[in-house]
Amino acid sequence: QVQLVESGGGSVQAGGSMTLSCVASGITSSPYSMGWFRQIPGKGREHVACIYTGLSPLIADSLKGRFTISLDDAKSTASLQMDSLTPEDTAMYYCVADTSDTRTWCGWRERDYQYWGQGTQVAVSS
């Protein structure tokens, strides 16, 4: 059973940066995908970024240039670097992982991921 533990959330002022990390335990082999979704208050969850082992990451179009994702395959740890944050980035951020062999790229839909973390809150003040 895969378990995901997020860390790095908190409060930051607009224009600042923050890094979220997610450690996956129970992943025994590659390839696999890890990524992040977020849920803004009053809205549904949206894809933020994902990465498939050995491939280039996929970043939501609206976040390109500000958000980057990386994966340490040996440690099964995904990191989300968020720069130039705005109050509109305030959300609960969820780490996700997919270890199935149904695709050879990382998905951008909620149903593409079998495993979800508990979430970490990010609050950006103006």
Disulfide bonds with the S-S distance in Angstrom:
Cys22-Cys95 1.97
Cys50-Cys106 2.12
